[in-house]
């Protein structure tokens, strides 16, 4: 049994994606910094989530653009408690939230870099 637990822990750490995962802390930071929140809900077992993380959210230009306007947050359906007012699927699920956690905009699925920039533009409108 110890080996199974160790293997699961190891697998969960393989992802290079390492964003904050504390919803309440993100709300506090958003209020303090007068920003909205970009929340990605994903899973370690979702190939589209992994592709989005590796191809889009590992791009420094994309991350810098997000950090300019948003507090970044990642919640995993396998590990984290997802607030009840948010849908958990389909994955990946993108939420843009106010400082109080109200949904401004939501979309789902994998996006190319250009497609994700279009989403960011739509959120601003």
C-alpha positions in Angstrom: 0.0 0.0 0.0 2.9 2.4 0.8 4.2 1.9 -2.7 0.9 2.7 -4.3 0.7 6.0 -2.3 4.2 6.9 -3.2 3.6 6.2 -6.9 0.4 8.4 -6.8 2.3 11.2 -5.1 5.1 10.9 -7.7 2.7 11.0 -10.6 0.9 14.1 -9.2 4.2 16.0 -9.0 5.2 15.2 -12.6 3.3 18.2 -14.0 5.6 21.3 -14.4 2.4 23.4 -14.0 2.6 24.9 -10.5 0.1 27.7 -9.9 -1.5 28.6 -6.5 -4.4 26.3 -5.6 -6.0 28.1 -2.6 -9.3 29.6 -3.7 -9.8 31.7 -0.5 -6.2 33.1 -0.7 -6.8 34.0 -4.4 -9.9 36.0 -3.3 -7.9 37.8 -0.7 -5.1 38.6 -3.1 -7.6 39.8 -5.7 -9.2 42.2 -3.3 -5.8 43.5 -2.0 -4.4 44.0 -5.6 -7.7 45.2 -7.1 -7.6 42.4 -9.8 -10.0 39.8 -11.1 -9.1 36.1 -11.0 -8.3 33.7 -13.8 -9.2 30.2 -12.6 -8.3 27.1 -14.6 -10.0 23.9 -13.5 -8.2 20.8 -14.7 -7.1 17.3 -13.9 -3.9 15.4 -13.9 -5.6 12.8 -16.0 -6.9 15.2 -18.7 -4.8 15.2 -21.9 -6.3 18.5 -23.1 -5.6 20.1 -19.7 -2.0 18.9 -19.9 -1.6 20.2 -23.5 -3.1 23.6 -22.6 -0.7 23.9 -19.6 2.4 22.8 -21.5 1.8 24.7 -24.8 -0.1 27.9 -23.7 0.3 28.5 -20.0 4.0 27.7 -20.0 4.5 30.6 -22.5 6.0 33.6 -20.6 4.2 36.1 -22.8 0.8 34.5 -22.0 1.5 34.3 -18.3 2.8 37.9 -18.1 -0.4 39.1 -19.9 -2.5 37.1 -17.4 -0.6 38.3 -14.4 -1.0 41.9 -15.4 -4.8 41.8 -14.9 -5.5 38.6 -12.9 -4.6 36.6 -9.9 -3.8 33.1 -11.2 -5.4 30.0 -9.7 -5.5 26.3 -10.6 -7.8 23.8 -9.1 -7.6 20.1 -9.9 -10.8 18.1 -9.8 -8.7 15.2 -8.4 -7.1 17.1 -5.6 -8.8 20.4 -4.7 -12.3 21.3 -3.5 -14.1 23.1 -6.3 -16.5 25.8 -5.1 -20.1 24.7 -5.5 -21.1 27.5 -7.7 -18.5 26.4 -10.4 -18.9 23.6 -12.8 -16.2 20.9 -12.8 -16.5 19.7 -16.3 -15.9 19.5 -19.2 -12.2 20.1 -18.8 -10.2 22.2 -19.0 -12.6 24.8 -17.7 -11.7 28.5 -17.7 -13.3 31.0 -15.3 -12.8 34.7 -15.0 -14.0 35.8 -11.6 -14.5 39.0 -9.7 -12.7 39.7 -6.4 -15.8 38.3 -4.7 -15.8 35.0 -6.7 -18.6 35.9 -9.1 -18.3 34.6 -12.6 -17.5 37.2 -15.2 -16.9 34.8 -18.1 -16.5 31.1 -18.5 -15.4 28.9 -21.4 -14.1 25.4 -21.7 -11.6 23.3 -23.7 -8.2 23.7 -25.2 -7.3 26.9 -27.0 -4.3 27.8 -29.2 -2.4 30.8 -28.1 -4.3 33.0 -30.6 -7.6 31.5 -29.5 -6.8 32.1 -25.8 -5.9 35.8 -26.6 -9.4 36.0 -28.2 -10.9 34.7 -25.0 -9.0 37.3 -23.0 -10.3 40.0 -25.4 -13.9 38.7 -25.0 -13.6 38.9 -21.2 -12.6 42.6 -21.4 -15.7 43.4 -23.5 
